[in-house]
Amino acid sequence: MILVVALAAVGLPAAAQTLGTIAGAVKDSSGAVLPGVTVEAVSPALIERVRTATTGGTGLYRIVNLPPGLYTVTFTLPGFNQIRREAVQVAAGFSATIDAEMRVGAVEETVTVTGESPIVDLQSAAQTRSVSAEAFKQLPSSGSWLQLAALMPAVRASIQDVGGILGDQTGAQVSAHGSRAEDGVSMLDGLRIGNMYQSSNLTNMSLSPLLFEQVDVQLAGQSAETGTNGVIMNAIPRSGGNTFSGSALANGSAPGLQGNNVTERLQARGLSGASTTLKKLYDLNVAIGGPIKRDRLWFFATSRYFTNEFYLAGRFFPVDVGAVRREDDRSRQAFGGTYTYDNNGRLTWALSSKQKLSSWYAYQYKVDPNWLIQTFVQAPEASRITTWHTQLSTTKWTYTATNRLLFEAGVAAGASPDTIKADLGRVGGIAIVEQGGAVAAPLTYRAPTGFDFDDRLPSQTFNASASYVSGAHNAKVGFEMQRGHF
């Protein structure tokens, strides 16, 4: 399957951006526009430290492709006081409007303006919400993009989770405002990373919450370059910095920390055992980043071990797995869960003051000993063991040729091979499908139905674009191609 999107956007006040934007207007004290003002955005988030633009004939400026972080914006024009705006928060997919009013005076005189960072995007019609790195660490979840996206108003996830009980959300999708779940897209640093199973949205990876600077969730108003009207989730990874730093994050929970909604009325109607409650959950993460060469080459790496198990309401292991007439062992309740090992690293290299190259690689090993047991009505011995050996890499190049001309190109390649097979050590013979009983029919027990199989799920994404950015207008042309099979 191959997906190709060609795009051309001309005369738009704000084209969709993978990263953030600072834009605005500069006027003098009489309200007249000021062309030729030099605008500088300075931040530790920039490997080149500073990004520059100049106001056009209408007094407007725009600085694009800014990584998330805090910026200081400075306005300079001979014959006028210098204006400095500090602590401007920039987020991916967001255009921060920073206007300035300059007064006649010496350039040596600097006026520092303080105020809250803009929280309303006045430059774009896109409806975008962001999940910050702090939210990833503080909210009880499995670290799944999908479940954090589902916290946004109007977003609906196909698999509902509370507090990360269900763990990894392989196969889940999201929709908003009536859009099709199949139209959603998963991206990392602006590159599609989903496999081609059913749609290009699905990804088998559940990455460490310490990896992300933020996740940008676009709900509506998608531009032509996205090629979809579904929910777009774009994760912005951390890149390190000029200072060595590290962090660790540990989460855990147990059944005693969760309530139980199995009432006496439900038990009287035949529901036995606990509801779908937590058996155990813990999530261990470490991260380290810093300079390999200051202002030139940075690295960032994370490692994660995540496991969760959850009980299934009304389902138990059998007394005798080979018995034709099934009898539940009420002392052993059935459970599902996943076990995930994840390691990844990223390099960010300033080829020059105008060119940047970033590369990211991840390897993830994951096991689900009772695959989809929570989705299908089946006994534990009738579920299959699934293992994933997922690898994914991305490389992205950006070139700010001038303060108006920007080039970008990227490639993502990976595979999500999985092996789905019956556990011969726990099957009891030929599968039997029970058409009635305490559990909703039909219940499959003794052995799985169907057959074992393997999926390779390779996929590659290529994109490139050229953008011309002025204060009043943007023009962007490029292409995107995704190919793969299953």
N, C-alpha and C positions, 0 to 999 in steps of 0.2 A: 504494500500500500504506500502511495506517495502523496503527500500533501504539499502543494505549492501555493504561496501567497505572494503576489506582486503588489506593490503599493506605490502610490504617489499622492502626497497631500500638499496642496499649495494654498497659501493665503490663510492658513489657520492660525488663530491667536496662540494656540498651544497644542502641538502634536503630542501624542502619547510618549512618555519618557520612561525608560527602564529605571533611571535614577531620578534625582530631584532637580529642581530648577529654582533659581532666584531671578525675578524679573520685576520691572517697575518703571516709573517715570521720574525724570529729574527736571525741576523747574527752579526759576529764581524767585526772589521774594515778591515780585510783581505777578507771578503766575505764568510767566512766559517760559516756553520749553527751552532746555539747554542742550544743544547738540555738542558732540565732541567730548563729553565728560568721561573720564577713565574710571571704570568701576572694577574694583578688585574684591574677590571673595577668597578669604584666607581661612584654612582649617587644617588641623592635624589629620583629618580624614583624607586629605589630598596628598598623594605621594609626591606630587610636584609642589605642594605647599600653597600655591596661589593660582587662581584662574581669573582671567581678565576679559572685560568686554568694554565697548565704547557706545555711548548713546548715539542714536541716529538723528536724522533731521527732525523727527517728531519728539525727541527727548526720551525715547523709550530704549530700554536695554533688556537683554536676556542672557543669563549664564546657565547653560544646560549641562546634563550628565554629571551632576554632583553627587558623590556618595553621601549616605546619611551621616549626619553629625552636626556639630555646632560650628557656625561660621561667623567671621567678622567681615562686614561689607564696608568698603571705603570708597568715597566719591571724591575725585580730584579734578579741578579745572583751574588753569592759571587765572589769577585775578579774583578767585573766590575762596572762601574758607573751605577747608577740607572737612567732610562729614564722615563720621564713623558710626556704624550701627553694629553693636556687639550682641553675641549670644543669639544668633538667628538659627533656629532649629530647622534643618532640612531633612525631609523624609523622602523615600523613594516614591515615585509616582505623584509627587505633590509639587505645586508651583507656589513658592512663598513670594508674596508681593511686598517689596521693600521700595517705597518711594522716598525721595529726598528733596528738600528745599535748600538751595545754596544761596548764601548772601555774599555780597561783594566784600572782599577782605584779602589779607595775605594768605598765601598757601600754607605758611607755617602755623597759622591758627587752625586748630582742629576742634570741631564741635562733636562731642560724643553723645549719641542719642541712645537712650535706653527705653525698653518697652517689651511687652510680651511678643513672642514669635507669632506670626500669623497662623491661625488654625482653620481658616476658610480659604479654599483654593479659588481665586477669582479669575484664573487664567484658563481653566479647563472645564469642559462640560462633563468630564468623566466623574462617576461616583465611586470614590476610592476610600477604603479604610485601611489602616495600618495596624499590625500587631508588633509591638516593640520587643526588643530583647528582654527587657524586664518582665513584660507580660508572659513571655515564654517560660521564664524561670519561676514566676510567682503563682501562675494559675495552675490548679490541679488538672493535669491532662497527661496524655501519653506522649506529648511533644509532636503530635500529628498536626500537620498543616490544616487538614480537613476539619478537625474538631475545633481548632482555634478560629478558623474561618467561620464555622457555624455559630460562634459567639456574636457575630455581626448581625444587626437587625436585618431581616428579610432573607437571610441565608439559611438554606435547609440542607442538611447532610442526609445521605441515603442510609447511613448507619448512625444511630444515636448512641452517644457515649456520655457517661457522667463521671467526672473525676479520673478518667483514664482507665476505667475498669476493663474495657475491652481491648486495651493495648493497641497494637498495630492495626491500622485501618486499611489493609490491602483490599482493593476493589471498591472502596467507597468513592462517592462522587458528591458534588455540591451543586446547588442551583439557587437562583435568586430572581425575584420578580417574575416568576413564571417561565424562566428560561429552561432549556433542556439541560439535564445533567450531563448528557453526552457532549455538549458544546463547551464544557469547562476545559481549562488549560492549566497545567502545572509547569512553572518555569523556575529556573535558577539563574539569577543574574541576567534575565532577559532571554534565556535559551530554553526551548521546550525540552523537558526531560522525561515526559511520559512515554510509555511504550504504546504500541499500536493495537493492543488488545481492546476491542470494542471501540475505543476512541483514543485520541492522543492525550487524554487527561490522566490516565491511570499511571501511577508509579508504585512500585513495590518497596520503595525506600522509606524508612522512618528514621530521620536523621537527628543528631543530637541537638537539643535546644540551645546549646552553647555555640553552635555554628553560626547562627543567624544574627545579623545586625537588625533586621526586621523582615516581616513578611507583608507584602502589599497585596490587598484583596480588592480587585476592581469589580464592582457589581453591575454597573450600567454605564452607558456613554462610551463604549469601547470605540477606538479609532479604527480606521481602515487597515492599519498595519497588523492588527491582532488577528484578523481573519475569523473572528468568532463573536457571537453576542452572548456567550456564556460567562460564567464567573472565571476570572483570571487570577491565579495565585502566583505571585512572583517573589521568591525568596532571595534576599540580598545577603550573601555570606560575608563574614568578617574577613579582613585582609591582613591583620597584624598591625604594625606601626613601628615608630622609631624607638619605642621603649619595650623591653621585654616584660611580659605579663602572663599570668596564668590564672586559672579559676577551676573550681570544682563544684559540682552540683549533685546532691543526693536526695532522692525522693523515695518515699515508701509508704505503704499502708497495709492494713490488716482487717479481717472481718469485723473486729470489735469497733472499728471506726465508721462502720456503715450501718444504716438502718435496715429494717426488714419490713416489707409490705405484704407479707403473706398473712392474711387475716383468718380468723376462725371460719368465716363464711367460705373462703376459698378452700380451706382444708376440708370442710364438709362436702364440697363439690368434687373432691378427689385429688386436689393438688397436694402432693407430698413433698416434704423437704423444704429447704430454703428457697427463696426466690433467686434470680440471677444476681448473686452477690459475690463480692470479692473473696478470693481464697488467699492470694498474696500478690504483692506488687512492689517492685523496687527498680529504681532507675539510677544508675551511676554514670556520671559524666566528668571528664577532665578535658581541659583545653589549655593550649600554650601558643603564644605568638610573639613576634618581635622582628627586629631587623636582622637580615643577613649582611646587608650593607646599607647604612643609613641613607635615607632619601633616594635609594635606588632599588633595593630588593627586600621585600618583606615576606614573612611566612606566617601561616596560622594552621593549627592542626587540632583535631578533637578525637576523642575515643569514648565509646559508650557501650555499656552492657545494660540491657533492659529486659525484664521478664515480668510476665503477669499471668495469673491463673484466676478463673472465675467459675463459680458453681452454676449449674444449669437447673432451673426449677423443674421438678417432677421427673428427672432422669437419673438413673443409677447404673452402676456396674451390675452385671448379672451374678446370680449365685453360681450358675453353671453355664459357661459361655456356649457349650455345645448343645444345650437342651433345646428341643423343638418348641416346647411351651415355655416361654420366658418367665423367670421369676427374679424380681429385683432384689439386690442386696441393699437393704435400706441403711446399712451402716457405711456404705461407700457411694457418696453422691458423685455423679458425673461432672466433669469440669473441662473447660477449654482454656486455651492460652497460647502465648508465643514467647520465644526466647531469641533475643537479637544481640548480635555483636557487630559493632559499626566502627570503622576507622576511616578518617579522611584528612586530606591536607590541601592547602592552597598556597600558591606563590603569586605575588604581585610584583611586577618588574617595570620600573620606569626606564624604557628604552632611551628616552630623551625627555626634555622638558615638555614635549607635546605628544609623545607616544607612550602608551601603557599596554602591557601584556599581562594577562592574568590566566592562571591555569589551576584547575581543581580536579582532584581524583578521590573517589570513594569506593570502598569495598565493604560489603555487608553480607554477613551470614545469618540466616534466620531459619528457625524451625517452628513449625506448628504441628504438634503431635495429634491433634484432633481437628483437622482442617474443616472449617465451615460447620462444625457441630452446632454452633449457636444459630445458624441459618436454616439448616435442614433438620427435619425430624428424624434423627437417627441415634442409635445407641452408641456408646463409646467404641465398642468393638467394630462397628460398622463405618467408622470414620477413617480417613486416610491420613498418613503422615506426609507433610509437605515440607520440603527444604528449598531455600532460595540461596543462590550465590550471585548476588547482584553487584555489578561493577558499572561505574558511571564516571565519565570525565568530561570536562568542559574547558574550552580555551577561547578567550575573547581578547580582541585587539581594538584599541581606540586611538584615534589620531585627531587631535585638535589642530588642524592646519592653520587656521586663523581664528580670531574671536567670533567669526561668523560661520566658518565652515568646519563641519565635524564628520569624520568617517568612522564607521564601526563594522566589525566583522567577527563572526563567532562560529564555533562548531561544538556540538555535543554528541558524544557517542557512548553507547552502553548496551548492556544486555541484562535481562532479569531471568536467567534460566531457573526453572523450578522443576522438581521431581515430586510427583504425587503418586503414592503407592500405598497399598494395604500393608498393615503390620501383621505378617504371618504368625507372629508369636502370640497374638491375642484373638485371632478369628476362631470361630467355632464350627465351621462347616459352610454349607451353602446358605446364602442370605435368605432371610424370611422377611416378608413385608406384612405386618399386622394391620388389618383394616379397622380395628376398633380397640378401645382400651382406655385406661386412665389418661394417657397422653394423647394429644390430638393426632388423629390418624392421617396418613399411614405411617407407622413406625417401622423403620428398618433395623433389624438386629441380626446377630450371629456373624455377619460378614458384610463388607461393602458391596453395593451393586455397581454395575458399570465395569470400568477397566482402568488400570494404571496408565499414566502417560507422562511425557516430558514436554515442557515448553522452553524454547530458547529466547523468544521475545527480544531480538536485537532491534535497535533503532538508532538513527542518526539524524541530526538536525544541522542545517547550514543556514546562515543568514548573513546579509551584508546590507549596508545602507549608507547614504550620504545625506547630510542635513545642512541646509543653509538657514541660518538663524539671524534675524534682525530684530530690532525692538518691537516692530509691529507685526511681522509676518514670519512664518516658517515655511520651508519647502523641504520635503523629505521623499527620497525615492530609494527603492531597494527591493530585496526579495527574501523569501524564506522558504526552505524546502525541508520536509521531514519524510523519511522513508523508513520502512521496517516491515516485519511480518511476524506471524505467530502460528 
